[in-house]
């Protein structure tokens, strides 16, 4: 009976390891497929000439950022417990 326990335990651990490896592989594949802006020689020349480089990303919504920051800092925090 104890042997059966160890076999089931090792099979469960093996299944968890396989699931973690598959998830890690999928996450790496997803990150590799995401478009990362690359800086090439033309972009470096633009930086040297203008001092800045603009990309086609959406601009940040500064009002929304400020609202979220204010909401974050206005939250109440639990005081640390005294020992």
Secondary structure as UniProt FT lines:
FT   HELIX           2..33
FT   HELIX           41..50
FT   HELIX           62..74
//
